[in-house]
Amino acid sequence: MCTYGPRLTESHRRAAYYIDRILKGMKPADLPIERPTVFELVLNLKAAKALDVTLPQSVLVRADEVIE
């Protein structure tokens, strides 16, 4: 019905950065640990309808992506 978490495209971009640094000779232990900074809210209206759940308009407006 809904998910809130790190944006996957941003996570993949950061993973590519780490792979690039490792391939250039850095030790993985020397790389800093990073937390996600970009999050997204995705709503699935079809699933909500199947569960007979009505989502408030305020939630729909704040969603980054709405799956119909």
Number of C-alpha atoms within 10 A of each C-alpha: 15 15 11 12 11 15 14 13 10 14 15 11 10 14 12 12 12 16 12 12 14 15 11 9 8 13 10 13 8 8 11 8 7 7 8 12 9 12 13 15 17 18 22 14 18 13 14 15 13 9 10 9 11 9 14 8 8 8 10 15 10 13 15 12 14 15 11 10
